[in-house]
Amino acid sequence: MDQISSSPFAAFRMEEGAQYWHWDEHAQHEWCAAIPDWQELCNSWYKSIPEPGQTFSVSGVGLYFVTSRTLARDAYASIASKILKHRQEAPGAGALIIGQAGSGKGFFVWYLLRILLMIDEPVVLAYGVYCRLFYKGRAYAPRNMGYKLDTRHLPRHSKSKPIWLLADSGGEPEMTLPLLPLEDPLVFPVKTSVSHLGCAEAWATRRDAARIGIPLWSQRDLIDSFTLHDDYRWFHDELQDVLEGSSPDGDMRGVVSWLNKRHPGWRRQSVDDLIETLTEDATRRVGPIARDVHRFILNPMRSTIFPVALGMGYQVIMESLLGPGGGLTDNIFAIRPSPNPQAPMHDTFLCDFKSPVLAKEAKKILYTLHFRRDVETSDADTQHRQLFKECWKGQRTSVLASCLFVNIARYTFLGYDTPKYSLSAMNVTDSTNRVWKAAASSSGLQYLSLPRRTFKAYDPSLSPLKMDIEHVFLPAAIQNSATPTCDAFFLEADRGAQRATLWIVQSTFNAACKSKLDCRIRIRDLVSAARAYLRAALPRDIAVSKRRKMKAGDAVTVELNLVLAHPDIQDRQWSWTVPDEWIEDWRDCTCEPHVYHLPISV
């Protein structure tokens, strides 16, 4: 038995051995022998067996990386097997590799190249500005600069099986990739996506290519990959010297400053323990992406993501998430793939914030996001809904989806075209009367028309105590507040009246959503503000006479209406648990609410 027969990927070679491939002598004239580093790489991988351990060498072409060895993540083997099987079953398709910037899409291309050379498969690699052909143990390069890859110049299979084409931009602008014959039936392309969700890859749609996601990094993978970084040995030795009493120098000052601030007892730990601690800090702050984590570990104090990335406008965020990715948005958002049982070769993707810290910081912006003045409200609302669908994907934990639906719910009440919205009275609760559920049927429900808010009233600086208009709409996030409160509230009252209606709008996009403590506003504060507003507007003689006979606040009546907005998704159960503090507040204020639900089409 030869070495290749012991490989777990050997079965994918047995059906079509090297004897079925031939290369026309005339076609070979377009190619010449590649420079030695590529041939060395081919020699080390061709018909080899996997190296022991979880790493593999890229020393032959190490100048293209920050490491001479790379981590063979567990996910790589399963993805490679999936693609090899897909080529057997659907040779006319191809595969699009989708993932977060820094998730390892490019390294996976090299991993797959290694597997293909190991099982003696002819393959073309298009990596950045480089184009290389590997055939029967030899590495070739185009003879002429600016060569446009043509399948007539490639080896052919006697049964017309397609040749492998692996493509990755290599961190360079896509100068050569558009010249690739991605739709030629004689190639089986495996290409990394240039956009977050692969939306711009028309060839993949036309070929019905598999869409396979690269998962984010586990804690163990992040630590193991850092030990392969070219700066690891320097970092390890410098940190060890500091533990032994030396003064930190250069970037190590930033590491020591971070540890002093966040982990006062760090000097009692070993270097390995400190690397694990820094990795955990990096994951919470910048997300589980090796590139970002490594940069953070080498100097945490140099992390400038927040003041720069979080200053982006709404339109930039939308264009990046719905179109090509890259730039600052890669510092905020992450693409998380998940299997799709109905379509095993087409993963689903959840777009969310990269880390808990980023989610907390970015919510402040997204909850109070103003659209650009030259973008129509209807267009912005459409973009909100489109992105919400991308983020939803059946997932119930997306912070970004929650932020987007808050804005969808708010903008449902803004604009000028439709003056009313019908709200169904909520009359279905559980046995505790604390959990409200959407009624199974609308028959017998009462309806109430809710006036739309005016666009000019959408201003977080407004206060119900200062407004002299009938309808006041207030986004929930208060200026300079660390967290948003309820999603929106507004007051309806005639000037000088003794009765007002206080509306509270709460978006509840999860099937069973429980409000967190830091995301609530006390009902008693809103009721008190509404009563104060009415008392201040009463004629002086009425107000004085009322105060002599009644307790403060009894001179006016506030009717409380609670609107629960939720996505109108077919076959999706919906319920919402009211915060205990809210129940306590409206009972203390003798202001039991009328509850309505508003299904919003997304």
Secondary structure, 3 states (H helix, E strand, C coil): CCHHHHCCCCHHHHCCCHHHEECCCCHHHHEEECCHHHHHHHHHHCCCCCCCCCEEECHHHHHHCCCCEEECCHHHHHHHHHHHHHHHHCCCCCEEEECCCCCCHHHHHHHHHHHHHHCCCCEEEEECCEEEEEECCEEEEECCCCCCCCHHHCCEECCCCCEEEEEECCCCCCCCHHHCCCCCCCEEEEEECCECCCCCCHHHHHHCCEEEECCCCCHHHHHHHHCCCCCHHHHHHHHHHHHCCCCCCCCHHHHHHHHHHHCCCHHHCCHHHHHHHHHHHHHHHHCCCHHHHHHHHHCHHHCCHHHHHCCCCHHHHHHHHHCECCHHHHHCEEEEEECCCCCCCECEEEEEECCHHHHHHHHHHHCCCCCCCCCCHHHHHHHHHHHHHHHHCCCCCCHHHHHHHHHHHHHHCCCCCCCEEEEEECCCECCCCCEEECCCCCCCCCEEEEECCCHHHCCCCCCCCCCCCCEEEEECCCCCCCCCCCCEEEEEECCCCCEEEEEEEEECCCCEEECCHHHCCCHHHHHHHHHHHHHHHCCHHHHHHHHHHCCCCCCCEEEEEEEEEEECCCCCCCEEECCHHHHHHHHHCCCCCEEEEEEECC
